[in-house]
Amino acid sequence: MAASWTFRPRWAASFLAKYATGQPYTPIEGTYAYTDTDGTSRLRPIYGEPYSRRFPDYFVLNLRLAWTPEVYGGPLELALEVLNATNYRNVQG
C-alpha cells in the first residue's frame, strides 16, 4: 500500500507499506561426506520434506518528506526518507 500527499506548493509526504507472507522452503536436516572422482572430500546436504517450512512473515514501512524549491530555473528535490521505520528484521535464508 502506498500513498502520497502534496501540501503547500512545494512540500510532499508519502509512505510505502509492504507485507509478505513467509516464502516456503525445504529445510536441510543434516550433511554427509561425499568423495569426488578426484579424491576431494566434500559435505553435501540431506534435505527434509520439500517446502515443508516457511520463512517468517515480513513487514516494512518507508516514510518520505520532500521539499522542491526552484534552483536556477528548475526544480531541485530535497528529501528525507526513513527506510524500515518499524525496524522489522529482514528475512534471510
N, C-alpha and C positions, 0 to 999 in steps of 0.2 A: 504494500500500500504506500502510495506517495502523494504528497500534496505540496502546493506552493502558493504563497500569498505575496502580492505586491502591495505595499503600504507606503504612503508618501510617494513622491515622484521617483525617487532613486533607491528605495530600500525594498528588499525582498527577503522572505524567510521560507524555508522548506524543510521537509523531513522525508525520510525513506525508512520504512519498517519492513523487515523480511522475516518470515517464519518458515521453517522447513522441517518436515519430519525426518527422523534419522534414516539414513540410507541402509538397506540390508547388506550384510557382508558374510563371508564364510570364515569362521574362526580357525585359527591354527592351534591344534591341540598339542603338538609336540614336534620333535625333529628326529631324523635318523641319519646315520652316516652313510655316505654313498661314495664309492671309488670310481673315478672316471677311467677311461681306457688308457690314459697316460699315467695313471697311478696317483693322481691328485685326489685327496680325500676332501669331501665337501659335506655340509649339512643340508638336508632337504626337509621341507615342511611336511607334516602329517595334517591334512585338512579334516575338519569336522563336517557336520551336516551343511550342505550348501545353503547359503543365505538364511541361516537359522538365527542369526543375531542382527541387531540393529544398532547403529551409532545413536548417540543421544540427539534429541531434537535441538534445533538451532534457532536463535532469535538475534537479530541485530537492529539497532535503531541509530540512524545517522541524522544529525541536525545541521542546518546551514543558515547563516545570516550573511547577506551580501549588500554592499553599497556600490553604486555605479555612478561615479562622477564623470563629467566631461573633462578630458585632458587633451589639449592640442586639437580640439575639434572632433574628437572621437571618444567613445565610451571606454572607461577602464574599470573593470570589476574587481573589487577587493572583497574577499570573503573570509569568514571564519567558519570552519567546519569541525564538528565533533563527531568522529567516527566511532561506532560501537559505544554510544553514550551509556548504555546499561552495563558495559564491561562484561558481557556474556562471553564465556570461554569458547573459543573456536574449536570445532570438532576436527580431530586429526586421526588418521588411521592408515 
